[in-house]
């Protein structure tokens, strides 16, 4: 009974396991690559590092407490001679053996914003690390999408090759019958077989490229999942004009966010450099036990101290001023790079949109060409079977159908890649 229940359970689970094994939609593959790809573990660790930097920067403004124990032997030591009648009394004012055990603390009361500037710089680094993770996700998503649609293209191309080979096989059988009846030449049979072999080699090349794309998909996602779609349906339609797309990229694309993060970091560096050479007001205090107090110099006695220190740097070789100039120059350089990036994105978006418009228009014509080529193929096949047409006409018609379908397929693929490119450039999360 237990065995029967186990068998029934496995049978019921088989469809679900099969579906899981073959799940290969674009969104699933992209999200799986985010989980698997080793680089994202490194990027995630970089975020943790920057969070630790913030904690470290904040600790610079916390009190410092330390325990100290020391021993020092000093010889000779200062003495005072006091006349006492006919003799002189020598008094030692410090011990030769000096012992000290103390607990000391210090706290910066006023630092002219040094700690705050350091914390702001660390926070800017954290934002950069987060946006860098999103930037790499955007790049990897585009790569996975490119592989995905390349697989779809190759699968469709192989289907076209199969239809061509099947048509030629049927044509070969008819020609062999005609050859037996004396209505065709041996040359015609050999010519068709040569075409079959040629198309078979093309199919082998396509299948080889398809296997390579599957290997690339495994490299990106970590599994042997194969894309189960052979359609070129991009999940989001492009509804932007050039200026709208560029504005969308400037607002949402991680690379623009990285530039803004760099500007923020440069501004934070400038503030840090402006705090160099500033005064600092430090409160300090300590308590503990040590010897050296009169009248018994060797006796340990409890003691304490407290005070305030004002440190005012006067001359540092002009380093603070030079550091400020350097930070200002770096900030200006980063702002110029933002303008350069916008110019590059405008060019890339414009080219992708031109590709979208061109391939959309070409698809209308290529679809009509496929219909016309297939109709011509039917007529050529009918003429050939009725003894009116020639094998050359039939082979030419078949070749025209293949060319038309491959051209139509190429336009579909190029349109989809152009849409994928616009989504990548505008920072759209289509996954």
Secondary structure, 3 states (H helix, E strand, C coil): CHHHHHHHHHHHHHHHHHHHHHCCCHHHHHHHHHHHCHHHHHHHHHHHHHHHHHHHHHHCCCCEEEEEEEEEECCCCCEEEEEECCEEEEEECCCCEEEEEEEEEEEEEECCCHHHHHHHHHHHHHHHHHHHHHHHHHHHHHHHHHHHHHHHHHHHHHHHHHHHHHHHHHHHHHHHHHHHHCCCCHHHHHHHHHHHHHHHHHHHHHHHHHHHHHHHHHHHHCCCCCCCCCCCCCCCCCCCCHHHHHHHHHHHCHHHHHHHHHHHHHHHHHHHHHHCCCCEEEEEEEEEEECCCCCCCCCCEEEEEEEEEEECCCCCCCHHHHHHHHHHHHHHHHHHHHHHHHHHHHHHHHHHHHHHHHHHHHHHHHHHHHHHHHHHHHHHHHHHHCCCCCHHHHHHHHHHHHHHHHHHHHHHHHHHHHHHHHHHHHCCCCC
